[in-house]
Amino acid sequence: MSSAERFTSLLLHSLGAVHVPRLLRELPGPLLIHVSDTPSCFYPTLVRILDRLRPAWLVISGDLADEVKLELNPALAPRYAARLSALHELLAPRLAREPRGLPGLGTRLVLAVGNHDDGQLVERLFPEALVVRGAARFQAGGCACAVSHWAHLAEKSDAEYLFYGHDLARLSGRDGRRVYCNGIQWINVLDLGSGCTYRLPYPAGIDAERLLRRKIGL
């Protein structure tokens, strides 16, 4: 990344946005994008990334409306359902669009059920998605992948690329042939053609939303 792009990335990060580098915009694809533990304030940023990169796969590894802690407070179910409906409304037209590098196809959606998710509601609102309870292995192009909300469940698979979230106990990185992708730590982009992974920082304030540490103004 050039110095100009680094400056742009830092500036947009501070403003609550994400810079998609030219390198990623020019990859021939197909691409896979992975995020996790997504508060609803991140949804507009997510769709802007989808619009720029047009991935063949979108993987969200749980806690789809992470500011709604459903496990801790089941009475928040109506708020959670409203957030998921909004997410589906944003994603639906993008899933139907032709992804980069795979003409004639749509974007595949994989949703892992997290501890703050309602699995039955996720299945009902996202009929086009592969909804994963626990962990699942799937093949994305030539890449063997596994997804779970929890790292320890994903790594039980023999897959090479592991996508998960929940916490930072298992950070992103490579361990032998295996590539660990923590979707809380980074927005992960996998080039399915080359097998290379790339990381984008989340916008400033996302962790505060995840942890319910919102600023209170006077």
N, C-alpha and C positions, 0 to 999 in steps of 0.2 A: 504494500500500500504506500502510495506517495505521501510526502509530508502534507500536501494540500488535502488529500483524502483523510489523513489522520486528524487534521484540524477540523475538517467537516464532520467527521465521526464524533469527535469530542463535543463539538458545538451542538450537534443534533441530539446527542445523548443528554446533555445538560438541559435541553429544551423538551425532553420527553419523547424523542423520536429515535429512529434507527437509520443509520446510513448503510445502504447496500453498496458495497464497493464495486467498481467497474469490473474487477476480475470475476465476481460472481455473476454480474449481469451479462457477461460475454461467454460464460460457459455454455457449451452446446447442449448439455443435459443428457438424459433426464436427471432431475434433482429430487431429493427428499428433504423436507423441512421438518424439524422436530422442536417442539416447545413443550413446556410442562407447567402445571400449577399457575394457570393463567387467570389473573383478575380481569374483570370485564373492561377495565380501563385500557387494557392491552389489545382488545379486539380490533380497534381501528388500525393500530400499528401492524398487527398481524396481517390484516387484509391488504395493507399497502405493500408489505413484503411479498405476499402472494402475487399481487399484481405486477411487481417488478420481476419476480423470478419464475412465475408460472411453473410450480413444481409438479412432478408426476405423483408424488406422495406427500401427504400432510399427516404427521404423527403428533398427537397430543397425549402425553402420558399421565393423565389424571388431574383431578381437582380443576375441572373445566371452568369453574367460576370461583376462584380461590379466595376471594374476599368474603364468600358466604361459607362459613364453617359449619356445614350441615351435620357433620358427625357430632359436634359439640352442642348444636342447637337445632334439632329437627323442626322446630316451629318456623324456621326460615325457609321451609320448602317452597312456598309460593315465590319468594324472592329468587331462590335458586332456579326455579322453573322459568321465570321471566328472563333471567340472564342467559340460560341455555337456548331459549327461543330466539333471543336476539343474536346469539352466536350462529345458530343455524341459518337465520335469515341472511346474515353476512356471508356465510360460507357457501350456501347453496349455488348461487350463480357462478362462483369461482370453481367449484367442483365439476361443473358441467363444461368448463372451458378446456380447450385443447392445450395440454401441457407442453412445455418446451422439450423437444427431443422425442416425443411420442405422438406423432400425428394421428388424428382420428380417435384418440382416447380421451377420457376425462381424468381428473385428479382423484386418486384413491385416498380415502380418509380412514385413519386408524385412531381409535379412541380407547385408551386404557381407563378403567374405572378406578378412581382414587378413593381414599378414605372419606373425603368430603363430597363424594358423588352419590347420586341415586342411579344405580345401574339400569333399573327398569325404565326410568324416565329417559336416560341417555339412549337406550335402544329404541324407544318410541319416537323420540324427536329426531334421531339421526338414522333413519332406516337404511341409508346408503352407506353407512360406515361399518367397518369391522370393529365391533365393540368387544374389548378384552377385559375379562374378569380374571384377576390373577396375572398370568403371563401367557404370551403366545409368540411363536416363531412364525415369521413370514418372509417371503422371498420378494425383494424389490429389485428388479432387474437381475444383475448377477451377484447381488449382495445378500447374504444370509443375515437376517435381522431378528432381533427379539425385542419385545416391548412389555413393560410392566410399570406400574406406578412405583414399584420398589426395586432397587438395584439387585438385592439378593435373590429376588425371584427371576429377574431377567437373566442373570448370569448362570442360572441352572440350565439354560439352553446351551446348545453347542454353536449358537450363532456367532458371527464375527463382530457384528455391530449391535450394541446393547443400548436401548433407549429407555430412560426412566427419569423419575423426579423425586418428589416427596421431601427430601432433605439433602444436605451436602455431605453426608457420611461417606459417599463414594463419589469422588470428583471425576471430572472428565479426564481422559487420557488413554494411552495405549498400554496394554499389558500383554506382551508377547504378540500373538496374532489378533487379540481382541481389542476392540475400540469401544471405550466407555463414553457414553454421551449423556451427561446430566443436564436435563432440560430446565432446571432451576438456575444452574450456573451460567448457561449460555443458550442462545438460539443456535441450534446446530443445523448445518447444511451439509448433506452428503451428496457428492457427485456420483451418481450410480454408474456413470461410464468409466471413470477412473478409479473409484473407490476412495477418493480423497475427501476428508472432512474439513469443514470450515466453521468458524465460530463468530457469531455476532453478539455484541453486548446488548442486554436488555436496556430499555430507556431508564433514565433516572426516575426513582420513585416506585418502581415495580415491586422491589422487595418490601418497601413500606406498606404497600397495598396488600401484599401477601401476608404480612405480619400484623395487619390492622393498625399500623402506626401512622395514621394520617395526620397531617399538620392541621392544627386548629387556628384559624385566623381570628383577629379581634374584630 
